[in-house]
Amino acid sequence: MKRQNAIPGTLRPAQLAIFLIAPVLCALVCLCVGRMNVPVKDLIAALQGHDIGRQKETVLWSMRLPRVLLAALVGAGLSVSGCVFQSMFANPLATPDTLGVASGASFGAALALLLGFGFLGVQLTAFCFGLAAVGLTCLMGRGGSRASMILSGIMMGSLFSALVSLVKFTADMESQLPAITYWLMGSLSAASFAALRLGAPAILLSCIVLLLLRWKLNLLPLSDDEARTFGTNIHRLRGLCIVCCAAMTASCVAMCGQVGWVGLLVPHVCRMIFGSSHARLLPAAISCGAVFMMVVDTLARTISAAEIPVSILTAIIGAPIFIAIVRKKGGWSL
């Protein structure tokens, strides 16, 4: 007898093709756009191995390519984390920082900048403190309800936010404080292949694990007793999801600082378009999150002479869209 899914839903071939093609096309466009525009014919020639000039090749492969790849990874990782946490905690306002991972990673990065670490040292320290924050949150909320886990995450986030303020208070106002403040606002300007080699594996591996579990993720909103009727160890599933989402979020924050709204907005948009089944929802979140982040980062580095922190643009773009979504769903009326 064939087992029935908790929530029916399959990914159509046309949808899969769109999810695969859209990020690739967006990445190619983002490679061409910038303060020095690269014609499409030159990009095609470069992809074919032809010589297009040293300056253009440097811009394409050394400056823009790692940044575009980082934007795609960060957008996909944060979107998937937000999607899974919203289902796990049955809370539409859940974000990748629900368990305090972003606040912990921000403190680690701020502390590393205060101590004068290099970028890779900042990245590694931020990643470790992000995972440590999630570990402390899970210890505080262990054995409790979902609400207790959320409250534990809020308390842990507040604690690490206070520690970040303490680091900023003790930092040198001329050299260290501006660097810490700018980093906390979120920016992909420090993207490099070295940073990607350190941070990308956690995002890619976690996304693969969650994609393999996408059918079982439909059980996350159910109670323990309801989930057991499907033959699933729901506690083990939730624990694995927390580990994967925490690793992705910590890696994203470690590479580019705090980037808000992506993990809140993209899952809601994908649910409206593709439904609640994670068989469609997770691939949609990966694709849409990657496209959204690449577009926002391209705007951040092109619309003004001075680069705008991406978290500012994600808030400016995300807040009106989220308000429109809530009003469409009947969340409030004036």
C-alpha positions in Angstrom: 0.0 0.0 0.0 1.5 3.3 -1.0 2.0 5.8 1.8 0.1 9.1 1.4 1.9 12.4 2.0 0.7 14.6 4.9 0.1 17.4 2.4 -0.3 16.4 -1.3 1.8 18.3 -3.8 4.3 17.5 -6.5 6.8 19.6 -8.4 5.9 19.8 -12.1 8.7 19.6 -14.7 7.9 23.1 -16.0 8.2 24.5 -12.4 11.5 22.7 -11.9 12.8 24.1 -15.2 11.8 27.6 -14.1 13.4 27.2 -10.7 16.6 26.1 -12.3 16.8 28.6 -15.1 15.7 31.7 -13.4 18.7 32.0 -11.0 21.1 31.3 -13.8 19.6 33.9 -16.1 19.5 36.4 -13.2 23.2 35.7 -12.4 24.2 36.3 -16.0 22.4 39.6 -16.0 23.9 40.7 -12.7 27.4 39.9 -14.0 26.8 42.3 -16.9 25.3 45.2 -14.8 27.4 47.5 -12.7 29.3 50.8 -12.7 31.2 49.4 -15.6 28.6 47.6 -17.8 29.8 44.5 -19.7 28.0 43.8 -23.0 26.2 40.5 -23.2 28.3 39.5 -26.2 31.5 40.0 -24.2 30.1 37.8 -21.4 29.2 35.1 -23.9 32.7 35.4 -25.5 34.3 35.1 -22.0 32.2 32.1 -21.2 33.5 30.5 -24.4 37.1 31.2 -23.4 37.8 34.1 -25.7 39.9 37.1 -24.7 37.7 40.2 -23.9 40.4 42.3 -22.3 42.1 42.1 -18.9 40.0 44.8 -17.3 36.7 43.2 -18.2 37.9 39.7 -17.2 39.0 41.0 -13.8 35.6 42.7 -13.2 33.7 39.6 -14.3 35.6 36.8 -12.6 37.4 38.4 -9.7 34.9 41.0 -8.6 31.4 40.2 -9.7 31.3 36.4 -9.9 32.1 35.7 -6.2 29.7 38.4 -5.2 26.8 37.1 -7.4 27.5 33.5 -6.1 27.5 34.8 -2.5 24.2 36.7 -3.0 22.6 33.6 -4.5 23.7 31.4 -1.6 22.7 33.9 1.1 19.3 34.5 -0.5 18.6 30.7 -0.8 19.9 29.9 2.7 17.9 32.6 4.5 14.8 31.8 2.5 14.9 28.1 3.3 15.7 28.8 6.9 12.7 31.1 7.2 10.5 28.7 5.4 11.4 25.7 7.7 11.1 27.8 10.9 7.7 29.2 10.0 6.5 25.6 9.5 8.2 24.2 12.5 6.9 26.8 15.0 3.6 27.3 13.2 4.3 31.0 13.3 4.1 33.2 10.1 6.5 35.7 11.7 9.3 33.2 12.3 12.6 34.2 10.8 16.1 32.7 10.5 16.9 34.5 13.7 14.1 33.0 15.7 16.5 30.9 17.8 19.1 33.8 18.1 21.6 32.5 15.6 22.0 35.8 13.7 22.4 37.8 17.0 25.1 35.3 18.2 26.9 35.4 14.9 26.8 39.2 14.9 28.4 39.3 18.4 31.1 36.9 17.2 31.9 39.1 14.2 31.8 42.3 16.3 34.2 40.7 18.8 36.5 39.5 16.1 36.6 43.0 14.5 37.3 44.5 18.0 40.2 42.0 18.4 41.6 42.9 15.0 41.0 39.6 13.2 41.1 39.3 9.4 38.0 38.6 7.3 38.3 34.9 7.5 38.9 35.1 11.2 35.7 37.2 11.5 33.8 34.8 9.4 34.9 31.7 11.5 34.3 33.4 14.8 30.8 34.6 13.7 29.9 31.1 12.6 31.0 29.5 15.8 29.1 32.0 18.0 26.0 31.6 15.9 25.9 27.9 16.5 26.7 28.5 20.2 23.7 30.8 20.5 21.4 28.1 19.0 22.8 25.5 21.3 22.1 27.7 24.3 18.6 28.4 23.1 17.9 24.7 22.7 19.2 23.9 26.2 16.9 26.6 27.6 13.8 25.5 25.8 14.6 21.7 26.0 11.5 19.7 26.8 9.2 22.6 26.4 6.6 23.7 23.9 7.3 25.5 20.6 6.3 28.7 22.4 9.0 28.1 25.0 11.6 27.6 22.2 10.6 30.9 20.6 10.8 32.7 23.9 14.2 31.2 24.6 15.4 32.4 21.2 14.1 35.9 21.9 15.9 36.0 25.2 19.1 34.7 23.7 18.9 37.2 20.8 18.4 40.0 23.3 21.4 38.8 25.3 23.7 38.7 22.3 22.3 42.1 21.0 23.3 43.6 24.4 26.8 42.1 24.0 27.1 43.6 20.6 26.2 47.0 22.1 28.9 46.4 24.7 31.5 45.7 22.0 30.5 48.8 20.1 30.7 50.8 23.3 34.3 49.6 24.0 35.4 49.9 20.3 37.7 52.7 19.1 35.4 55.4 17.6 37.9 56.3 14.8 38.8 52.9 13.4 36.9 49.9 14.9 33.4 51.3 15.5 32.7 52.3 11.9 33.9 48.9 10.7 31.6 47.1 13.2 28.6 49.3 12.4 29.0 48.9 8.6 29.4 45.1 8.9 26.3 44.8 11.1 24.2 46.6 8.4 25.0 43.8 5.9 27.1 44.1 2.8 28.5 41.7 0.2 31.4 44.0 -0.7 33.9 41.6 0.9 32.8 38.6 -1.2 35.7 36.5 -2.3 36.3 32.9 -3.3 38.2 32.3 0.0 35.1 33.4 1.9 32.9 31.2 -0.3 35.1 28.1 0.3 34.6 28.6 4.0 31.0 29.5 4.2 29.3 27.8 1.1 29.6 24.2 2.2 27.4 24.6 5.2 24.7 26.3 3.1 24.8 23.8 0.2 24.9 20.7 2.5 22.1 22.0 4.6 19.9 22.8 1.6 20.6 19.3 0.1 19.6 17.6 3.4 16.4 19.7 3.7 15.5 19.0 0.1 15.9 15.3 0.6 13.5 15.6 3.6 11.0 17.9 1.9 8.2 15.4 2.0 8.6 14.9 5.7 8.8 18.6 6.4 5.0 18.7 5.8 4.7 17.1 9.2 6.5 19.9 11.1 3.4 21.9 12.0 1.6 18.8 13.4 1.6 17.8 17.0 3.8 15.0 18.3 1.0 12.5 18.4 -0.2 13.4 14.9 3.3 13.1 13.5 3.8 9.7 15.0 0.9 8.3 13.1 2.9 8.8 9.9 5.8 6.7 11.4 8.2 9.7 11.7 10.4 10.5 14.7 9.3 14.1 14.9 11.8 15.1 17.6 14.7 13.9 15.4 13.3 15.6 12.4 12.9 18.9 14.2 16.4 18.6 15.6 17.9 18.0 12.2 16.0 21.0 10.8 17.3 23.2 13.6 20.9 22.1 12.9 20.6 22.7 9.2 18.8 26.1 9.5 21.2 27.3 12.2 24.2 26.3 10.1 22.9 28.1 7.0 21.9 31.3 8.9 25.2 31.4 10.8 27.1 30.9 7.6 25.1 33.7 5.8 25.6 36.2 8.7 29.3 35.2 8.9 29.9 36.0 5.3 27.9 39.3 4.8 26.5 40.5 8.2 22.8 40.7 9.1 20.4 40.8 6.1 16.8 41.1 7.2 13.4 40.5 5.5 14.7 37.8 3.1 13.8 34.9 5.4 10.4 36.4 6.2 9.3 37.8 2.9 10.3 35.2 0.4 8.6 32.2 2.1 5.3 34.1 2.3 5.5 35.0 -1.4 6.3 31.4 -2.4 3.4 30.0 -0.2 1.0 32.4 -2.0 2.1 31.3 -5.4 3.1 27.6 -5.0 1.1 26.4 -2.0 2.2 25.0 1.4 3.6 21.6 0.3 7.3 21.6 0.9 7.8 19.5 -2.2 7.2 22.7 -4.1 7.8 25.3 -1.4 11.5 24.5 -0.7 12.7 24.5 -4.4 10.7 27.7 -4.9 12.2 29.4 -1.8 15.7 28.5 -3.0 15.2 29.9 -6.5 13.2 33.0 -5.5 15.5 33.8 -2.6 18.6 33.5 -4.8 17.0 35.8 -7.5 15.8 38.3 -4.9 19.1 38.6 -3.2 21.1 38.9 -6.5 18.8 41.7 -7.7 18.9 43.6 -4.4 22.7 43.3 -4.2 23.0 44.5 -7.8 20.9 47.5 -7.0 23.0 48.2 -3.8 26.2 48.5 -5.8 24.8 50.4 -8.8 22.1 52.9 -7.9 24.5 55.3 -6.1 28.1 56.2 -6.1 28.5 54.9 -2.5 27.4 51.3 -2.0 24.2 50.9 0.0 24.1 48.2 2.7 21.8 45.4 1.4 19.8 45.3 4.6 18.6 48.8 4.0 17.3 47.9 0.5 15.8 44.6 1.7 13.8 46.5 4.3 12.7 49.2 1.9 11.6 46.7 -0.7 10.4 44.0 1.7 8.2 46.1 4.1 5.7 47.4 1.4 5.4 43.9 -0.2 4.8 42.3 3.2 2.2 44.8 4.1 0.5 44.2 0.7 0.5 40.4 1.4 -1.0 40.8 4.9 -3.7 43.1 3.6 -4.5 40.6 0.8 -4.9 37.8 3.3 -7.1 40.0 5.5 -4.6 40.5 8.2 -6.1 43.9 9.1 -8.4 46.5 7.7 -8.4 50.3 8.1 
